[in-house]
């Protein structure tokens, strides 16, 4: 595989393919930020859906992963994974335009709208996940091992930069419509479907290396179990199951909690996400260098360990005070605090996403890679699909039976704080021990040394280099000004001497 990749790199085919998949990701992120990152739970809340229904919208995204294993048996027999992925993905993303069209055509018929939205999400998830393992296998075969960390870091940085634009657009666009209108959600869903299809069309110009044939002498059960016999792949898969379950408990309700508890605007929600995205861009670009320095496993453990710590800010929000942030000016205090917290939290959570792509392509076995990807994602889908449902049940139960407890800033203790506590406990006491079982490679740093390097020394060096650069610019500006002044004085002296008929002085 590496010889094949090297050959295509020599005639620029590999380089163009990597550029195309990066550009496609920057376009497609508009689809994912709309469908899976906020507007859909807010739409369901406006339609009067329960917490269970909102949780179900996120669970359906995960349950669709169960279609990956049967789809992998079919995809492994194909000469081209690209055509299979293209067909299923275009059909999947087109389905999300259906609830958008319904909201525009029947704005007053709200009860069926929630059901149509959930059905469209279910159809999308089932079709999209059928081709997902084929795409991951395709990318794993395409990207050489020597380029993997740097490529995924650079690609994620560019995609996250595009996500910043998408989040700003979503918040600005939804605030154009009145609070009771659903037209904004209708148009945004249609736009998402169009951008998602455009990403697929761009991917058509990405080269696909011929897949390595699987061992068909094994039974169906053995082919499914085979990838999990690899110790590192097994523990990595289990750790990501915990991660997605823990994320699913609180993530679908984040914007809903802020909107219903503090009455923030869509622009405020976008501002919080924007800061997190900008942080993700920075972390993505420096992540590749840090991975090469401290090691992939150690970097993963550092990011995962730090992630839940940023949830502490949610326990100090106060909806009765305000703060000031650039551009937006005076905003509710929760918006200000969450924007400050997102300066680091957004980058850390984005780093975990990048690490999954790195570790998945690094640890998946070469033979039967499509099936290995399918097994990985199917197990994640099976477990993580229950996370949003658990979060939705907690939301409904605590809403009906509120806890008589107030936090430090006076805000009532709610269902969302319970989900954050569960999230942190699962990450620290279940996921991290699983990741620790992945074999440590030669040259990897100890975890405590990596924590100090990443969160103390690297920021200090960045500030020092930034100040050094500013000082260099200032010094060059002063030198340039002095040189210009000297040059002007010499010219003035020459002109004066010529008028007096004197010879010009020696320089």
N, C-alpha and C positions, 0 to 999 in steps of 0.2 A: 504493500500500500504506500509506503513512504517513497519507494522508487517511482511509483506511478505519479504521486503528487509532485515529486521533484521534476519529473519530465514536463508536467504541465506548467510548473512554475517557470521553467526555462523559456517557454514560448508565451509567457504572460497570460495564459489561460487561467491558471490558478489565481493570479493577482486580480484579474477582472472579475472572477467569480466571487472572491472575497469582498471586493468593492460592491458588487451587485447585491449580495446578501446583506451587507451593512446598510446600504441605501434602502433596500426593501424593509429592513427592520425599522428604520427611521420613519418610513411611511406608515407601516402597519401598527406602530405604537399608538397612533391616533385611535385605531379600532379598539385596542386592548384598554386604553385609558378610559374610553367611554363605556365599554361593555362590562369591564371587570373592576373598575376602580372608582365607583362613586355614584354616577347618575342613575344606574338601575335601582339600587336600594332606595335612593331618594324618590324616584318615580313610584315605586311600590308603596312607599310611605304616604305619598300624596294620593294614591289610589285607595288608601285605607286598608292596606294589607297588614296582617298581624306579624309579630316578630318571627313566628314559625315560617310564614310565607317568605319573608325577607331572607331568613336563613336558608330556605329551600332554594332561592335564586342562586346563592353561592354554592350550595351542595350539588346542584345540577351540573355546574361546571366541573366538579370533581367526579361525580358519578359517571360522567361520559367517558372517563379514563378506562372504565371496565371494558369498553369496546376495543381497546388497543390489542389485547391478546388474540382474539379471533381475527382481527384485521391483520395482525402481524403474520399469521399463518398464510393468509392470502397474499400479502405484500411480498413475502419472501420468495414466492414463486414467480414474481414479475421480473422482467428484464430491466424495468425502469421504475424506481420509486417516485420519481418526479411527477410522472403523469398521474399516478394514483393519488399522491398528496395534493396536486393541483385540483383535480376533480372534486375530491371530497371537501377540500377547504373552501373552494368557491361556493359550493352548494351550502355549506355550513354558514358562511358569513352572509350569504344572501338572506338566510332565514331571519336574521336580526332586523332586516328592513320591514318585515311584516307588522310587528307591533307599532313601528313608527308610522307606517301608512295608516293603520287603524286609528291611531291617536289624531291624525290630521283629518281623516274622513268622518270619524264619529267622535268628536271631542266631548259630547255630553254623555256618552255611553261608557261609564267608567268601570262598572263591575266586570264586564267581559275583558276589559283591557288588561287587568292584572293576570287573568288566566292565559290570555293570548301571549303576554310577555313571558310567563313561565314556560309555556309550551314551546315558544320560539327558542328560549335559552336551552331547554332540554334537547330540541332537535339540533341546534347548533353544536352543543357539547358532544352529542353522540357522533355526528358526522366529522367534526373537527378532530376528535381524538382518534378516530379510525386512521387518520393519516399522520398523526403526531409522531408515533414511533418511527415511521418511515423518514420523516424530516430529520429527526435527531440522528438516526443511523446514517443518513445521507451526509449531514454536516460532520459527523465523526470520521467518516471515510474521506471527506474532502480536505479537512484541516490537518496538516502535518503535526506530529507531536511537538516538534520544536517550536511551532508557532502558536500552540493552543492558548496558553495563558495570555500572551500579549494580544492575540487576535480578539479573544472574548472580552478582554478588558477594554480594548479600543472600541470594539463594536458596541458594547454596552454604554460606554461614555457618549458615543454619538447618538445612540438610541435614546438615552436619558435626556440629552440636550433637546432632541425632538419632542420628548415627553413634556418638557417644560413649556414648549409652545402649545402643545395640545391641551394641557391643563389650563393655561391662561385663556385659551380660546373657549374651552368649555364653560368656565366660570363667567366670562364676559358675555357669551352668547345666551346662556340661560337667564342671566339677569336682565336681558332685553325684554323678556316677557313678564307679564303680571304674575303675581304669586299663585293665582288660581288657574292659570293657563297651563295646558299640557302640550301646546304646540311646540314649544322649545324642545321638549323631550322627543317629540315625534321627528322633528328635523334632525336632531343630533343622532338618533338611531339610524336614520337613513344615511347620513353622512358617514357614520362609522362603517356601515356595510360597504359603501363605495371605497373608502380608504383600505379596508381589509382586502377587498378584491384586487385593488391596485397593487398591494404588496405581493399577492400571489403571482400576478402577471410579471412583475419585475423579477421574481425568483425564477421564472422560466428561463432566464438567461444565465443562471448559475450552473456550472458544469456538474454533472453527476458521475463520479467514478463507478465502474461496474461493481455491484455488491459481491461480497465473498459468500459463496453458497453455504447454507447451513448443513449440518449433519442430519440428513433425513432418515438415517437408520434408527435414530432414537424415537421412542414413543412420544406422544403428545405431552404426557405428564412429565417425562424426563426432560424434554426440551424446555418446559416451563420452569422446572426446578434447577436445571443446569446452571444458569447465571448466579443463582443464590448460593451455590456451593463455593463460590469465590468469597472468602471471608470479608475482604474489604468492600466488595460490592454489596454484600448482604447487610453489613452494619451501616454503610452509607445509605442504602435504601430505607432501612428502618428509621434512621435518624431524620431523613427527609419526610417520612410519614408523620413523625411527631411534629416537625416544624410546620407542615401545612395544616395539621389538625389544630395546633396552637394558634396559628394565624387565623384560621377560619372561625375560631370562637369569638374574636373581637373585631376583626377587620371589616366585615360587612356592615357593622353597626356604628363605625367611627363617625362618619358624616351624619348619620341619622341622629346620634346622640348630641353632636354639636348643634345641629339644626333645631332639634326639638327642645333642648335644654337651655341653650344660650341665644337662640334666634339669629345666628350668624347668617350672612348672605352667601350666595354661591361664589361671589368674588372672594370673600373671606376664606371659604373652603379651598378655593383654587390657590390662594396665596400660601396657605399652609403646605399644600402639595407642591407648589412651585419651589419653595425653599428646600423641601426635601429632595426634589428632583435635581436642583442645582448642586446640592451636596452629593447626590448620587453620581452626577457627572464628574465631579472632582475625584471622588473615591474610585470610580471606574478607571480613570486614566492613571492614577497612582497605584491602583491595586495590582496591576501586572508586575510592576517593579518590586512591590512589597512581597508578592508571592515568590518571585525569584530569589529574594533575599532571605525570608524566614521559612519558606516552604509552604506548599499548598495546604497540607493538613493543619499545620500550626496556624496559618492565617485564617482558615475556616473556624477553628476553635476560638480564636480571638474575637472574630466578628460575632459569632453566635453567643458567646459569653457576654458581650457588651450590649447586644440588642435590647433585651428586656429592661435594662437599667434606665433607658430613656422614657419608659412608661411612667416613671415617678411623677413627672410634671402634671399628669392628669389628675393627681390628687391635690393639686394646689390651684385649680382654676376657680375664678370668681367672676360670675356674670354681671356683677353690679359695679365693677370698676372698668376703667379703660386704660389703654396704653397707646404708644405711638410707634409706628414702624415706617420706614421710608416708603415713598410712593403712595401708600394708602392713607397715611396720616393717622388720625385718631381711630382706633379700632377697639373692640372689646378685649379685655385683658386675656381671655382664653386664646384669642387669635395671636396676640403678641407673644405669649409664653410658648405656644406651640410652634410658632415660626422660629423662635430662638432655639427650642429643642430640636427642631427638624434640621438645623444646620449640621448636626452630627448624626442624628438618628436616621435621617433619610439616606445618608451615605452608607451607614452600617447595614441597614436592611437591603439596600441595593447590592451591597457587596455579597451578601448571602445568596442572592439570586444569581449573581455572576459565578460564584463558587460552585453552585449546583451544576451549571453547564460545564465548568471545568472538570469537576470530579466525575460527573456522569460519563463524559466522553473519555476520561482518563481511565476509569475503573471498569467500564463495560468491556466484556470479552470481545475479541475480534471476530471469532466464529459465532454466528447466530446473534449478531449485534442488534438487529431489528427486534428479535424476540426479547433480548435482554432489556432494551429500552421499554418495550411494552410491559414486561413484568414489573419493572421499576415504577412506571407511571400508574399501572393498574393497582398496585398495592397502595400507592399514595392516594389514589382516588377512592379506594375502598375505605380507608381509615379517615382521610381528611374530609370526606363528604359529611361525616357525622359532626364535625366541628361547628359549622354554621347552624346546624339544627340544635345542637346543645346550647349555643349562644342565643338562638332565638327562643328556646324554651326558658332559659334564664331571664331573658328580657321580659317575656310575657308573665312569668311567675312573680318576679320582683316588682313589676309594674302593678300587678294585682295585689301584691302583699309587700308594700314598701317597708324598708328597714328604717327605723327611727334613729338615724345616725347622721351627723353632719361632720364634714371634713374641716381641715384647718381654716380654709378660706370661707367657710359657711355654706358651701355647696353640699347638697344632699348626697349621701352615699347611694350609688345606684347599681343597676345591673351591669353597667359598663365597667365599673371598677372591679366587680367580681370577675368578669371575663379577663381583665388585665392581670389580676393576681394568678388566675389559673394558667394564663399564657406564660408568665414568668416561671412558675414552678415547673411546668412541663419542659421548658427550654433548659433550665439550669440542672434539674434533677433527673431528667430522662434522656433528652437529646444529647447533651454534652457527654454523658457516660458512653453512649452508643458511638459517638464520633471518636472518642478516645480509643476505641477498639480497632480503629483503622491503623494499619501498620505504619509506623513512623519510618520515613525515608532517611537515608544517610544525608547528613548536612542540615537537617531541619533544626530550627532553634527550639529551645525549651519554651513552654507557653508563657511563663512569667517574664522572660526576657523579651518575647515578642510583644507582649502587652505594653511594656515600657517603651519599646522601640516605636510601635505604631501610634500610641496615644499620647506620648510625651515627647520623645526625641524628634520624630518626624514633623509634628506641628511646629516645634521650636526651630528646627532647621528651615522649615518653610518660611516662618516669620523672619528669621535671620537673613535668608537669601533674598526675601522681598525687600527688606530694609537696605540690604547691600545694593540691590538693583536700583532702588530709589536714590541712594547716595551716589551711585555711579552716574545716573542720569543727571542729578543736580550738579555734580562736579564737572561733567562734560559741558553742561549748559553754561556754567561760570567760565570755564576755559574758552568756550566758543564766544561768549560775550566779550571777554578780555581781549581775545585775539582780534575780534571784529573792531573793537575800540582802538587798539594799537594800529591796525591797518588803516582805519579812517584818519587817525592823527598823522600818519606818515603821508598819506595822500594829500591832506590839507597843507602840510609843510612843503611838499613838492610844488603844489600849485602856487603857494605864496612866493617861493623862490623863483619860479618861472616868471611871475609878474615883475619881480625886482631885477631880472636878468642874471640871477646867480646860478651857478652849476648845482645840480642836485647833490645833496650829501650822500656819502657812502652809507649803504644800509648796514 
